[in-house]
Amino acid sequence: MQKIRLIASDLDGTLLLNGAQDLKPEDFTLIRELKARNILFLAASGREYSNLQRLFAPVKDDILYLCQNGCLTVYHDHILSREIMKAEDAHALISAGENAKDTEVLVSGLHTCYIRKGNPSFYHHMTDIVHNHVTPVDDLHAVSEPYSKISLFESEGIKDLAFWKEKFSSSITVQLGGTRWIDCAPKGVNKATGFQNILEHLSIPSSDTIMFGDNENDREILLSAGTAIAVKTANPAILPCCSLITDTVEDALHLILQGKTAGKEIN
């Protein structure tokens, strides 16, 4: 039977289903039960560190954080790794995003994210719905922090991911981050790179880990984990990366705590 030392989960579309922006009290209870059995919980998301701390507030000091799709990893408020995008690549991406129709650009910083002033509805979405700490600026090219993850938001849904991949994938990691987001990171950086940084820091073999995911930007970390589990609403394209499927992460965690198989096998 697999020895489990760390369980990781994506947030949006995986632990947070149907557009939910808050966790259930049950989630905190399960994380505490895992901790009592010496199993660490890792929040593995494209979200910002401050956003994840808010989401996991009751257990925020008990878990690990893989933020910004692997660009930032944190444990006990100590930065384990931070990936930086080349400035020229970042500026080219920002300019293309700003020139694209119906597209907003979001630049991830260490403790805040930056958006360009002038779109109140996008600011409202990011602050009042997603609950990010947001800093509106006149010029995203003049952000004082190094560039890490940069995201493109299309409110009506992503129309042409292939265009962005063709234009930038030679110098930037370009992935679908949901139905309305394109997530861009330094070349070669994804959730799996952050995952490996964490495992090396903790001296945990990947065989002792479980990962839950649902979308394209989970592909590499699912392939890196000892056991990869998809939620039933997952993008079908990532099912070949997984051995099990579950209705919800909570259902699977209950089964894990009972010493049972955490879902149905994928044929």
Protein Blocks (a to p, Z undefined) as FASTA:
>chain_A
ZZdfbdcddfehplmgghiabdcfklmmmmmmmmmnopacddddfbdfklmmmmmmmmmm
mcccdehhhpacceehiafbdcdddfklmmmmmmmmmmpghiacddddfkbccddehifk
lmmmmmmmnopacdddfblklcfbdcfbdcdddfkopfblmlmmmmmmmmpccddfbjkb
ccdddehiafklmmmmmmmmnopafklpccddfbfklmmmmmmpmbdcddfkbcfklmmm
pcbdcfblklmmmmmmnopaebdddZZ
